[in-house]
Amino acid sequence: MLENSRNGKVVWLYGRPCSGKSTLSSYISEALIKEGIPVIVLDGDELRHGINSDLGYSLNDRLENIRRASEIAKLMAKQGFWIICSFVTPTRELRDLVSTINTESELIVIYIHATLEVCVKRDVKGQYFEAKKQNISNFTGISSPFEEPVLFNKAINTVELNILEATEKCMELIMHKSTSA
């Protein structure tokens, strides 16, 4: 079992749409549950169908979406859960907001990297296609910015790694952070 596993943690996965965040969060969740760690997954798409259904994709709405998700994650982490968050979080400002809100929690932020070209190829919902036709406004990477992180020290490249390798690398990052804190 991981050291200090009864203290809640927030693991924030961010990256372009279709980079692999949601799939990876599911695999990480399963791995942590096998370690006996209580886990909750917060997925951006799922929250937008419920608590954040009143929000669009303008920069202000994205800010509120991330603020709400961060506050929920913080509250759950205080109860001893490990929260795996899967959100595009496209700008440095939004990533800074996550860090600001979660100052009391152990926060592990991991960039899920895939090129725009690969994300477009992976898009089974056709969102990139619709965004390029201008049927979806403010779509990340097409009509709304995605700011690459300055540092890549906590990054998982889902183009080079398969899902099991990516999960293993995430677990290494999470375990290293948890045992060194």
C-alpha positions in Angstrom: 0.0 0.0 0.0 1.2 3.5 -0.7 2.6 5.6 2.2 0.2 8.1 3.6 -2.6 6.7 1.5 -5.3 7.6 4.0 -4.6 11.3 3.4 -6.6 12.5 0.4 -4.9 13.6 -2.7 -5.9 15.3 -5.9 -4.5 13.9 -9.1 -5.3 16.4 -12.0 -4.9 15.0 -15.5 -5.1 17.7 -18.2 -4.6 17.8 -22.0 -6.3 18.2 -25.3 -9.7 16.6 -26.0 -9.1 13.0 -27.0 -5.5 12.9 -25.5 -6.5 9.9 -23.3 -7.3 11.6 -20.0 -10.6 9.9 -19.3 -9.3 6.4 -20.3 -6.2 6.9 -18.2 -8.1 8.2 -15.2 -10.2 5.0 -15.3 -7.1 2.8 -15.3 -5.4 4.8 -12.6 -8.5 4.5 -10.5 -8.5 0.7 -10.8 -4.8 0.5 -9.9 -5.3 2.7 -6.8 -8.4 0.7 -5.7 -6.3 -2.5 -5.9 -3.9 -0.8 -3.5 -6.8 -0.3 -1.1 -7.1 3.4 -1.7 -10.5 5.1 -1.8 -10.8 6.8 -5.2 -13.3 9.1 -6.9 -13.0 10.1 -10.5 -14.2 13.5 -11.6 -14.4 13.7 -15.4 -15.0 17.0 -17.2 -17.5 15.5 -19.7 -19.6 13.9 -16.9 -19.6 17.1 -14.8 -20.7 19.1 -17.8 -23.8 16.8 -18.0 -24.7 17.5 -14.4 -23.4 20.1 -12.0 -21.8 22.2 -14.8 -24.5 21.8 -17.4 -25.2 25.5 -17.2 -21.8 26.4 -18.5 -20.6 26.8 -22.1 -17.0 27.0 -23.4 -16.2 30.7 -23.2 -13.1 31.5 -21.2 -15.3 32.7 -18.3 -17.3 29.5 -18.3 -14.2 27.4 -18.5 -12.9 29.2 -15.5 -16.1 28.5 -13.5 -16.0 24.8 -14.7 -12.5 24.4 -13.4 -13.2 26.3 -10.2 -16.2 24.1 -9.3 -14.3 20.9 -10.1 -11.3 22.0 -8.0 -13.5 22.9 -5.1 -15.3 19.5 -5.3 -11.9 17.7 -5.5 -10.6 19.7 -2.5 -13.7 18.8 -0.4 -13.5 15.1 -1.2 -9.7 15.0 -0.6 -10.3 16.4 2.9 -12.5 13.4 3.5 -9.6 11.0 2.7 -10.4 10.2 -0.9 -7.9 10.2 -3.8 -9.6 12.3 -6.5 -8.6 11.6 -10.1 -9.6 14.6 -12.2 -9.8 14.5 -15.9 -10.2 18.0 -17.4 -8.9 19.7 -20.5 -7.7 22.7 -18.4 -6.4 24.4 -21.6 -4.7 27.6 -20.2 -2.0 28.3 -17.6 -4.4 30.5 -15.8 -6.8 27.6 -15.3 -4.0 25.3 -14.1 -2.8 28.0 -11.7 -6.4 28.2 -10.4 -6.4 24.4 -9.7 -3.1 24.9 -7.7 -4.5 27.9 -5.8 -7.7 26.1 -4.7 -5.9 22.9 -3.8 -3.2 24.4 -1.6 -4.4 22.3 1.4 -4.5 19.1 -0.5 -1.6 17.2 -2.0 -2.0 18.0 -5.6 -0.3 16.0 -8.4 -0.8 17.7 -11.8 0.1 15.5 -14.9 0.0 16.7 -18.5 -1.5 14.0 -20.8 0.3 14.8 -24.0 -0.9 14.0 -27.5 -0.4 16.1 -30.6 -3.4 17.8 -32.1 -3.1 15.6 -35.2 -3.3 12.4 -33.1 -6.3 13.8 -31.0 -8.2 14.5 -34.3 -7.6 10.9 -35.4 -8.8 9.5 -32.1 -12.0 11.6 -32.0 -14.8 9.1 -32.2 -17.4 11.7 -31.4 -16.5 13.9 -34.4 -16.0 17.0 -32.4 -12.9 18.2 -34.1 -14.5 17.7 -37.5 -17.5 19.7 -36.3 -15.3 22.4 -34.8 -13.3 22.8 -38.0 -16.7 23.2 -39.9 -17.4 25.9 -37.3 -20.4 24.0 -35.9 -18.8 23.9 -32.4 -17.5 27.2 -31.1 -14.7 27.7 -28.6 -13.4 24.1 -29.2 -9.9 23.6 -27.6 -7.2 23.5 -30.2 -9.4 24.7 -33.0 -11.2 27.9 -32.1 -10.0 28.2 -28.5 -6.4 28.0 -27.3 -4.6 25.1 -25.7 -1.4 26.4 -24.0 1.3 23.8 -23.8 2.9 23.6 -20.3 6.2 25.2 -19.8 7.7 22.2 -18.0 7.2 18.6 -19.1 8.6 16.9 -16.0 5.2 15.4 -15.1 3.9 14.4 -18.6 2.6 11.2 -20.1 2.9 10.9 -23.8 -0.1 8.8 -24.9 1.2 8.8 -28.5 4.3 6.9 -27.5 2.9 4.8 -24.7 0.0 2.3 -24.7 -2.6 2.5 -22.0 -0.9 0.1 -19.7 2.5 1.8 -20.0 0.9 5.2 -19.5 -0.9 3.9 -16.4 2.3 2.5 -15.0 4.1 5.8 -15.6 1.3 7.8 -13.9 1.4 5.4 -10.9 5.2 6.0 -10.7 4.6 9.8 -10.6 1.8 9.5 -8.1 3.8 7.1 -5.8 6.9 9.2 -6.0 5.1 12.3 -5.1 3.2 10.5 -2.3 6.2 9.0 -0.7 8.4 12.1 -1.0 5.8 14.5 0.5 
